[in-house]
Amino acid sequence: MLTERFPDIPITELLKYTHTYSYTSTFIQQIGKKVKSIEIKGLPNKSLGFHAHAGPDLLKQYGLTKDDYHFSPIRQIIIHLE
Protein backbone atom coordinates (compact mmCIF):
# COMPACT_ATOMS: atom_id res chain seq x y z
CA MET A 1 0.00 0.00 0.00
CA LEU A 2 2.77 2.45 0.93
CA THR A 3 4.73 1.72 -2.24
CA GLU A 4 1.63 2.56 -4.28
CA ARG A 5 1.06 5.86 -2.47
CA PHE A 6 4.73 6.89 -2.35
CA PRO A 7 6.44 5.31 -5.39
CA ASP A 8 9.49 7.60 -5.23
CA ILE A 9 10.42 6.65 -1.65
CA PRO A 10 12.65 3.57 -1.19
CA ILE A 11 10.94 0.61 0.43
CA THR A 12 13.54 0.60 3.23
CA GLU A 13 12.31 4.08 4.20
CA LEU A 14 8.63 3.15 3.89
CA LEU A 15 9.22 0.17 6.15
CA LYS A 16 9.78 2.63 9.01
CA TYR A 17 6.09 3.57 8.84
CA THR A 18 4.74 0.07 9.50
CA HIS A 19 3.48 -1.45 12.73
CA THR A 20 6.07 -4.21 12.47
CA TYR A 21 8.92 -1.70 12.41
CA SER A 22 7.43 0.15 15.36
CA TYR A 23 7.24 -3.05 17.42
CA THR A 24 10.75 -4.05 16.43
CA SER A 25 12.28 -0.64 17.14
CA THR A 26 10.69 -0.64 20.61
CA PHE A 27 12.39 -3.95 21.35
CA ILE A 28 15.69 -2.68 19.95
CA GLN A 29 15.51 0.39 22.21
CA GLN A 30 14.76 -1.82 25.21
CA ILE A 31 17.98 -3.76 24.67
CA GLY A 32 19.94 -0.51 24.41
CA LYS A 33 20.63 -0.51 20.68
CA LYS A 34 19.75 1.73 17.71
CA VAL A 35 18.88 0.91 14.12
CA LYS A 36 21.91 1.63 11.93
CA SER A 37 20.42 0.51 8.60
CA ILE A 38 17.83 -1.76 7.03
CA GLU A 39 18.50 -4.21 4.21
CA ILE A 40 15.85 -6.11 2.27
CA LYS A 41 16.81 -9.32 0.49
CA GLY A 42 14.70 -11.15 -2.04
CA LEU A 43 12.53 -8.18 -2.91
CA PRO A 44 10.41 -9.42 -5.80
CA ASN A 45 9.12 -7.39 -8.70
CA LYS A 46 5.59 -6.09 -8.69
CA SER A 47 3.00 -8.67 -9.58
CA LEU A 48 -0.63 -8.41 -10.58
CA GLY A 49 -3.40 -9.52 -8.28
CA PHE A 50 -3.72 -10.05 -4.54
CA HIS A 51 -3.39 -13.28 -2.63
CA ALA A 52 -6.58 -15.19 -1.89
CA HIS A 53 -6.61 -14.18 1.78
CA ALA A 54 -7.14 -10.50 0.89
CA GLY A 55 -10.92 -10.42 1.11
CA PRO A 56 -13.18 -7.72 -0.33
CA ASP A 57 -13.46 -5.89 3.00
CA LEU A 58 -9.68 -5.58 3.33
CA LEU A 59 -9.34 -4.38 -0.26
CA LYS A 60 -12.13 -1.84 0.22
CA GLN A 61 -10.49 -0.58 3.42
CA TYR A 62 -7.42 0.46 1.39
CA GLY A 63 -9.29 1.54 -1.73
CA LEU A 64 -7.95 -1.38 -3.79
CA THR A 65 -9.36 -4.02 -6.10
CA LYS A 66 -8.23 -7.63 -6.55
CA ASP A 67 -6.57 -6.61 -9.84
CA ASP A 68 -4.37 -3.83 -8.40
CA TYR A 69 -0.60 -4.27 -8.39
CA HIS A 70 1.15 -5.30 -5.21
CA PHE A 71 4.49 -6.58 -4.04
CA SER A 72 4.77 -10.26 -3.26
CA PRO A 73 6.00 -11.05 0.25
CA ILE A 74 9.51 -9.88 1.08
CA ARG A 75 11.89 -12.77 1.67
CA GLN A 76 14.14 -11.29 4.37
CA ILE A 77 14.49 -8.02 6.28
CA ILE A 78 17.86 -7.47 7.97
CA ILE A 79 18.14 -4.74 10.57
CA HIS A 80 21.72 -3.69 11.33
CA LEU A 81 22.21 -2.33 14.84
CA GLU A 82 24.74 -0.02 16.45
C-alpha positions as CSV (number, residue, x, y, z in Angstrom):
1,M,0.0,0.0,0.0
2,L,2.8,2.5,0.9
3,T,4.7,1.7,-2.2
4,E,1.6,2.6,-4.3
5,R,1.1,5.9,-2.5
6,F,4.7,6.9,-2.4
7,P,6.4,5.3,-5.4
8,D,9.5,7.6,-5.2
9,I,10.4,6.7,-1.7
10,P,12.7,3.6,-1.2
11,I,10.9,0.6,0.4
12,T,13.5,0.6,3.2
13,E,12.3,4.1,4.2
14,L,8.6,3.2,3.9
15,L,9.2,0.2,6.2
16,K,9.8,2.6,9.0
17,Y,6.1,3.6,8.8
18,T,4.7,0.1,9.5
19,H,3.5,-1.5,12.7
20,T,6.1,-4.2,12.5
21,Y,8.9,-1.7,12.4
22,S,7.4,0.1,15.4
23,Y,7.2,-3.1,17.4
24,T,10.8,-4.0,16.4
25,S,12.3,-0.6,17.1
26,T,10.7,-0.6,20.6
27,F,12.4,-4.0,21.3
28,I,15.7,-2.7,19.9
29,Q,15.5,0.4,22.2
30,Q,14.8,-1.8,25.2
31,I,18.0,-3.8,24.7
32,G,19.9,-0.5,24.4
33,K,20.6,-0.5,20.7
34,K,19.8,1.7,17.7
35,V,18.9,0.9,14.1
36,K,21.9,1.6,11.9
37,S,20.4,0.5,8.6
38,I,17.8,-1.8,7.0
39,E,18.5,-4.2,4.2
40,I,15.9,-6.1,2.3
41,K,16.8,-9.3,0.5
42,G,14.7,-11.1,-2.0
43,L,12.5,-8.2,-2.9
44,P,10.4,-9.4,-5.8
45,N,9.1,-7.4,-8.7
46,K,5.6,-6.1,-8.7
47,S,3.0,-8.7,-9.6
48,L,-0.6,-8.4,-10.6
49,G,-3.4,-9.5,-8.3
50,F,-3.7,-10.1,-4.5
51,H,-3.4,-13.3,-2.6
52,A,-6.6,-15.2,-1.9
53,H,-6.6,-14.2,1.8
54,A,-7.1,-10.5,0.9
55,G,-10.9,-10.4,1.1
56,P,-13.2,-7.7,-0.3
57,D,-13.5,-5.9,3.0
58,L,-9.7,-5.6,3.3
59,L,-9.3,-4.4,-0.3
60,K,-12.1,-1.8,0.2
61,Q,-10.5,-0.6,3.4
62,Y,-7.4,0.5,1.4
63,G,-9.3,1.5,-1.7
64,L,-7.9,-1.4,-3.8
65,T,-9.4,-4.0,-6.1
66,K,-8.2,-7.6,-6.5
67,D,-6.6,-6.6,-9.8
68,D,-4.4,-3.8,-8.4
69,Y,-0.6,-4.3,-8.4
70,H,1.2,-5.3,-5.2
71,F,4.5,-6.6,-4.0
72,S,4.8,-10.3,-3.3
73,P,6.0,-11.0,0.3
74,I,9.5,-9.9,1.1
75,R,11.9,-12.8,1.7
76,Q,14.1,-11.3,4.4
77,I,14.5,-8.0,6.3
78,I,17.9,-7.5,8.0
79,I,18.1,-4.7,10.6
80,H,21.7,-3.7,11.3
81,L,22.2,-2.3,14.8
82,E,24.7,0.0,16.5
